[in-house]
Amino acid sequence: MGRNPIGEIGLCVPERMTLKVMQELSERNPFLECASRASQGLRCALIDQSDNFRAIWDVVDYLKFKPMKVFLEELLPCAYATHDSEPFKWIITRLHIPIVTNDLAKYLWEKSEMNLKVGRIYAVDPLIPYRLSNEGFTGRLHLVIDVNMDDWKL
């Protein structure tokens, strides 16, 4: 059996910060402004500091990592997506912070699966292929932060 593409790390985002992100996103939808569709049912919105999503950048600042890229990733209800490995010019760790999820939203690889919990932080290896499944009736929304491995000091 190969490596796991995802693992929980020992950090959490305080609930008050997650709630502020949810409130901010209810007032302004980044998927309408700067979204791209990665695949059927999966869409991403790059979040630039100039986009003025203060609550999102407060989370980034709280983690004290220098981000290479920050984006939101939404897996729509009753949707599936495949993530093939991505080639990078540098070695990165992709941090996933679930903002909204349900018990039926899962990462799948080989014969394993994992449901990510709101507020916890997970490191995802983008070099390992995996699948996403959301069999629930609500969407799954993650704040995703790419950080350089040289800055990864836990």
DANORVEN-V84108 format. One line per field, one symbol per residue. ss: DSSP state (H for helix, E for strand, C for the rest). phi: phi as a letter, one per 20 degrees, with the letter a starting at -180 (. if undefined). Layout:
BEGIN
ss: ???
phi: ???
END
This chain:
BEGIN
ss: CCCCCEEEEEEECCHHHHHHHHHHHHHCCHHHHHEEEEECCEEEEECCHHHCCHHHHHHHHHHCCCEEEEEEEEECCCEEEEECCCCCCCCEEEEEEEEECCCCEEEEECCEEECCCCCEEEEECCCCCEEEEECCCCCEEEEEEEEEHHHCCC
phi: .efffbbfdedceggffffffffgffebefffebecefagnccccfdegffmegfffffgfgfmdefebcbdcddfglccbddffdfcfcecddedcfdcbbfdececblddbbdeegnedcedefedfbddcceeecfccceccecfgfeecd
END
